[in-house]
Amino acid sequence: MYKDGISAKTTLYRLQRKFPHAPFQLKDIHNLRADCRREIDDGFPPIQALLQRLGQGYIHSYSLDKENRVNALLFHTKDSLDLLRLFPWAVTLDCTYKTNKHNLHLLNIVGMTYQNYIFVIGQALLSSEQEEDFEWVISWLRDVY
């Protein structure tokens, strides 16, 4: 149920309905979910597990802050860069605002073909909307193009 995105409360409710005399508590469900997350991530912290997964099919870059923590992560595929090089005329950057559990900004970088088809060039998770964060993304875009 963890991998299906079902909440811990819903899981507890379903277990209590199926096994009314079992002594399940919400903390038990949270502990089991944490165990599953650690097993899925091979015991790595979340950011390291993400970087390992991105290494499988994605090209990624990241920026570190003064405390050596990741403050920006950009990822893309080789195919998306090939499309960018074929259709470089229209590129749009659009940022969502703190819609994930880590309160990170998701920056979508998209392009358009001559037939008005939209394609994803890359995406970036940014810790803030400071000018230097966007400059980092724009400089990456300039370098790969």
JOBEL-V707148 format. One record per residue. N is the residue number from 1. RES is the residue in one letter. PSI is psi as a letter, one per 30 degrees, with the letter a starting at -180 (* if undefined). Layout:
n res psi
N RES PSI
N RES PSI
//
This chain:
n res psi
1 M f
2 Y e
3 K f
4 D f
5 G g
6 I k
7 S l
8 A e
9 K e
10 T e
11 T e
12 L e
13 Y e
14 R e
15 L e
16 Q e
17 R e
18 K e
19 F i
20 P f
21 H f
22 A k
23 P h
24 F k
25 Q l
26 L e
27 K e
28 D e
29 I e
30 H e
31 N e
32 L e
33 R e
34 A e
35 D e
36 C e
37 R e
38 R e
39 E e
40 I e
41 D g
42 D h
43 G g
44 F l
45 P l
46 P e
47 I e
48 Q e
49 A e
50 L e
51 L e
52 Q e
53 R e
54 L f
55 G f
56 Q i
57 G f
58 Y l
59 I k
60 H l
61 S l
62 Y l
63 S k
64 L k
65 D a
66 K f
67 E g
68 N h
69 R k
70 V k
71 N f
72 A k
73 L k
74 L k
75 F k
76 H l
77 T l
78 K e
79 D e
80 S e
81 L e
82 D e
83 L e
84 L e
85 R f
86 L e
87 F i
88 P g
89 W e
90 A j
91 V k
92 T k
93 L k
94 D k
95 C k
96 T l
97 Y j
98 K h
99 T g
100 N l
101 K f
102 H g
103 N h
104 L l
105 H k
106 L j
107 L j
108 N k
109 I j
110 V l
111 G l
112 M k
113 T l
114 Y f
115 Q g
116 N g
117 Y k
118 I k
119 F k
120 V k
121 I e
122 G l
123 Q l
124 A k
125 L k
126 L k
127 S f
128 S l
129 E h
130 Q l
131 E e
132 E f
133 D e
134 F e
135 E e
136 W e
137 V e
138 I e
139 S e
140 W e
141 L e
142 R e
143 D e
144 V f
145 Y *
//
